[in-house]
Amino acid sequence: MNEIVKAIRNNNWAAIIQERQNSGQSIRQWCSENNVSEGSYYYHLHKLREHLLQSAALSSSVQATPADTAEFVRVPFTLGPQPGQGPALRVRRGSTVIEVSNDASEGILSLMREVLCHAE
């Protein structure tokens, strides 16, 4: 496919996905009201994520930095659940554990669903 057409299509779907996220509606509800098939939505969401991951991998070729030029970066930190307050959802697969809190955004939950549906 022509790279220009592919870029235009990706931008179009990125705008559609952003519009759905900004609406606050579920994917099913938004797709129904906007005449977009859920299958197409999820397909393009998956393709955009793949494209972004590939772009990030290409742009983040990490090189060793000499110690005298190293910089520190502040990393935001939030406390996890307090004692007696477990996560709302805990998924275990082998040695991997994923925990999701009650206040997780719909975007995080959608990403979790996508990852779990495509896990091998």
Stockholm file with secondary structure:
# STOCKHOLM 1.0

chainA/1-120         MNEIVKAIRNNNWAAIIQERQNSGQSIRQWCSENNVSEGSYYYHLHKLREHLLQSAALSSSVQATPADTAEFVRVPFTLGPQPGQGPALRVRRGSTVIEVSNDASEGILSLMREVLCHAE
#=GR chainA/1-120 SS CCHHHHHHHHHHHHHHHHHHHHHTCCHHHHHHHTTCCHHHHHHHHHHHHHHHHHHHHHHTCCCCCCGGGCCCCCCCCCCCCCTTCCCSEEEEETTEEEEECTTCCHHHHHHHHHHHHTCC
#=GC SS_cons         CCHHHHHHHHHHHHHHHHHHHHHTCCHHHHHHHTTCCHHHHHHHHHHHHHHHHHHHHHHTCCCCCCGGGCCCCCCCCCCCCCTTCCCSEEEEETTEEEEECTTCCHHHHHHHHHHHHTCC
//
